[in-house]
Amino acid sequence: MGGDDAPESIVEGALLASELNVNLVLFGDETKINKLLNNRKAGHITIKHTEEEVSMSEKPISFLKKLKMTSLGLATKFSGDDLSHGTISAGHSGASVVAASKYLKRKDVRKPVLGTFIPTSENPVFLLDVGANVDTKAEDLLMFAKLGSEFYSFWSGKKNPTVGLLNIGSEKGKGDRESIKAYDLMDEASSEGLFNFVGNIEGRQVGGQGKEINVVVCDGFVGNVILKFAEGIAVSLMEMLASGLKESARSNIFIPLAKGGIKKSLKSVKKRLDYSEYGGAPLLGLKKPFFICHGSSNPKAIFNAIKHMKNLIMRQNGEKND
Amino acid sequence: MGGDDAPESIVEGALLASELNVNLVLFGDETKINKLLNNRKAGHITIKHTEEEVSMSEKPISFLKKLKMTSLGLATKFSGDDLSHGTISAGHSGASVVAASKYLKRKDVRKPVLGTFIPTSENPVFLLDVGANVDTKAEDLLMFAKLGSEFYSFWSGKKNPTVGLLNIGSEKGKGDRESIKAYDLMDEASSEGLFNFVGNIEGRQVGGQGKEINVVVCDGFVGNVILKFAEGIAVSLMEMLASGLKESARSNIFIPLAKGGIKKSLKSVKKRLDYSEYGGAPLLGLKKPFFICHGSSNPKAIFNAIKHMKNLIMRQNGEKND
């Protein structure tokens, strides 16, 4: 059990999930977890004691050696051995990708792919890859499209979601070497009915402007930069706005009185942008679901990750969600 | 003379620039321009009549043939022939890059590079390349660093600005093939005193969060996607906020009364994010300055582009700015 606020946030999130009718297995320090549970009702939780963990700042050379003894390694292997339906990690992202690649069977892919929702509009874009792969080839982008489309369908229940290729222009023929090739591959796959390709997508659309789009594929370098830029700019805009309001309050006496309402609006925007609503970033291309949560996940984010994973597993098994 | 609002915005912007003590040569339809000038005092403006122009939606195959007869081609050649100090275009971006590459002498670079300010904090990041180059090599990124550092110094007056490499992690060794190589090249150039390299920069910092940084270099595909994403997300956030305030106004009677002040704050944020404050995106690596303005530039953006170009030219010539 890892993460910046582990095990507190994870235990609290797991407790919230009692209403979801799921069985949870927590991998971590049994004494610490029991202390946090503090005799609260947790019939849905089982604890597997582990001695080792991957710390958030650890380098590959150090975590690779001990991975199989850590909470991360053991939790993932547990799923790989068919003892659980899926894995959620709020620990070290790089180590999570390594553990998933090592202990879970792969679909027909070279490497797992990390996707995430970019929550900039009513219907957020599901962007992949956001950092598990770099130096991506056209064939990889094609595979991302298949995996993204499949995941989005299971996640949202929408059949045949729209899939776009992130590019620097909307017309065919735009982009770098691999994007130009990927366009043709995706177009061909789409005409064979593999997914619903709608062409090149520019940054503006991922930012919530223009035609609604469900899934957008890109190289992991580009996706990672966008994801982090989005986090940065959202905070910056809120800061600018707060300081602007403070400034305006000097000349408009109603602003302090309207404060509660303004705060509520800012909160609703923050909530929309909040990663924790989505729970976690799915690592795709594996035979068992694996979600990577933000290192600083709060209990709500952990709860949402559990909820989304349950729904995903049920849809994959053809069952109806609650 | 091109652009979505040409020639109106350009003529108005040129008129505003009378206070800058510059001589402007406008390339376009003389009759139309004179009609717009409408006998207003414009001693600083000369008109060169041109019959042809590149329309905003034109394909390379079509504009390449006639480029030398267009307002864009002739204005650029005018500068290349040392008849002007620099060129500003609000027309077709792709055609502008082509015209500049064709008519202006190049510094020791393979291709010109497009830079722009990402206005997310007090001290906006100057990001390059934002779309003139794709499939960038490590050597190109090194060149971007030199050009960006030099431009930033002239533009802001700051000596030895900080230069970072856009990447998916802050540590050395992170990133794709070319970024890993570029880190070493930039580090070496920095230790030789060519510019002030401060290491890898993540998307969050370009979004205004974290240590202040002046210049960030990246491949043109990545830069273009960020630039457009920033435009999209800024609009989306404002829309979300407006709808949130409308919602809150139902339960808080002071919000309608505070409306003026709130609007003012939103405006100040919009102004901060506004490309037109920066006037235009410089195309670097050429022996004459060339600015590409947004196709939808308003008169203020054109005015600011003229102002910044004047200051740049004066600094390059070792003169003091006004």
Contacts between the chains, C-beta under 8 A, distances in Angstrom:
chain1	res1	chain2	res2	distance
A	120	B	232	7.1
A	120	B	233	5.3
A	120	B	236	4.7
A	120	B	237	7.8
A	121	B	236	5.8
A	131	B	168	5.7
A	134	B	168	7.2
A	134	B	175	6.6
A	134	B	176	3.9
A	134	B	177	7.7
A	135	B	176	4.8
A	135	B	177	5.4
A	166	B	225	6.2
A	168	B	131	5.7
A	168	B	134	7.2
A	168	B	220	7.4
A	168	B	221	5.7
A	168	B	224	4.2
A	168	B	225	6.7
A	175	B	134	6.6
A	175	B	221	6.8
A	176	B	134	3.9
A	176	B	135	4.8
A	176	B	219	7.8
A	176	B	221	5.1
A	177	B	134	7.7
A	177	B	135	5.4
A	179	B	221	7.5
A	202	B	225	7.6
A	202	B	228	5.1
A	203	B	224	7.0
A	203	B	225	4.2
A	203	B	226	6.6
A	203	B	227	6.8
A	203	B	228	3.2
A	203	B	229	3.6
A	203	B	230	7.7
A	203	B	231	7.6
A	203	B	232	6.3
A	204	B	228	4.5
A	204	B	229	6.9
A	204	B	231	5.8
A	204	B	232	3.8
A	205	B	232	6.7
A	206	B	225	7.8
A	206	B	229	5.5
A	206	B	232	6.8
A	207	B	228	7.2
A	207	B	229	4.5
A	207	B	230	7.2
A	207	B	231	6.9
A	207	B	232	2.3
A	207	B	233	3.9
A	207	B	234	7.8
A	207	B	235	7.5
A	207	B	236	5.9
A	208	B	232	5.7
A	208	B	233	6.4
A	208	B	235	7.6
A	208	B	236	3.5
A	209	B	231	7.5
A	209	B	232	4.0
A	209	B	235	5.4
A	209	B	236	6.3
A	210	B	232	7.5
A	218	B	225	7.7
A	219	B	176	7.8
A	220	B	168	7.4
A	221	B	168	5.7
A	221	B	175	6.8
A	221	B	176	5.1
A	221	B	179	7.5
A	221	B	222	6.9
A	222	B	221	6.9
A	222	B	222	5.4
A	222	B	225	5.9
A	224	B	168	4.2
A	224	B	203	7.0
A	225	B	166	6.2
A	225	B	168	6.7
A	225	B	202	7.6
A	225	B	203	4.2
A	225	B	206	7.8
A	225	B	218	7.7
A	225	B	222	5.9
A	225	B	226	6.6
A	226	B	203	6.6
A	226	B	225	6.5
A	226	B	226	6.8
A	226	B	229	5.7
A	227	B	203	6.8
A	228	B	202	5.1
A	228	B	203	3.2
A	228	B	204	4.5
A	228	B	207	7.2
A	229	B	203	3.6
A	229	B	204	6.9
A	229	B	206	5.5
A	229	B	207	4.5
A	229	B	226	5.7
A	229	B	229	6.8
A	229	B	230	7.3
A	230	B	203	7.7
A	230	B	207	7.2
A	230	B	229	7.3
A	230	B	233	6.3
A	231	B	203	7.6
A	231	B	204	5.7
A	231	B	207	6.9
A	231	B	209	7.5
A	232	B	120	7.1
A	232	B	203	6.3
A	232	B	204	3.8
A	232	B	205	6.7
A	232	B	206	6.8
A	232	B	207	2.3
A	232	B	208	5.7
A	232	B	209	4.0
A	232	B	210	7.5
A	233	B	120	5.4
A	233	B	207	3.8
A	233	B	208	6.4
A	233	B	230	6.3
A	233	B	233	6.0
A	233	B	234	7.6
A	234	B	207	7.8
A	234	B	233	7.6
A	234	B	237	7.1
A	235	B	207	7.5
A	235	B	208	7.5
A	235	B	209	5.4
A	236	B	120	4.6
A	236	B	121	5.8
A	236	B	207	5.9
A	236	B	208	3.5
A	236	B	209	6.3
A	237	B	120	7.8
A	237	B	234	7.1
A	237	B	237	5.4
A	237	B	269	6.5
A	237	B	273	7.9
A	240	B	268	7.5
A	240	B	269	4.7
A	240	B	272	5.9
A	241	B	241	7.5
A	241	B	265	6.1
A	241	B	266	7.3
A	241	B	269	5.4
A	244	B	264	7.3
A	244	B	265	3.3
A	244	B	266	7.4
A	244	B	268	4.4
A	244	B	269	5.8
A	245	B	261	7.4
A	245	B	262	7.1
A	245	B	265	4.6
A	247	B	265	7.0
A	247	B	268	7.2
A	248	B	261	3.7
A	248	B	262	7.1
A	248	B	264	4.9
A	248	B	265	4.9
A	249	B	261	6.7
A	251	B	261	6.9
A	252	B	258	5.9
A	252	B	260	6.0
A	252	B	261	3.1
A	252	B	264	7.7
A	254	B	254	5.1
A	254	B	257	4.0
A	254	B	258	3.7
A	254	B	261	6.8
A	255	B	258	4.7
A	255	B	261	4.6
A	255	B	262	7.1
A	257	B	254	4.0
A	257	B	257	7.5
A	257	B	258	7.0
A	258	B	252	5.9
A	258	B	254	3.8
A	258	B	255	4.7
A	258	B	257	7.0
A	258	B	258	3.9
A	258	B	262	7.5
A	260	B	252	6.0
A	261	B	245	7.4
A	261	B	248	3.8
A	261	B	249	6.7
A	261	B	251	6.9
A	261	B	252	3.1
A	261	B	254	6.8
A	261	B	255	4.6
A	262	B	245	7.1
A	262	B	248	7.1
A	262	B	255	7.1
A	262	B	258	7.5
A	262	B	262	6.8
A	264	B	244	7.4
A	264	B	248	4.9
A	264	B	252	7.7
A	265	B	241	6.1
A	265	B	244	3.4
A	265	B	245	4.6
A	265	B	247	7.0
A	265	B	248	4.8
A	266	B	241	7.3
A	266	B	244	7.4
A	268	B	240	7.5
A	268	B	244	4.3
A	268	B	247	7.2
A	269	B	237	6.5
A	269	B	240	4.7
A	269	B	241	5.3
A	269	B	244	5.7
A	272	B	240	5.8
A	273	B	237	7.9
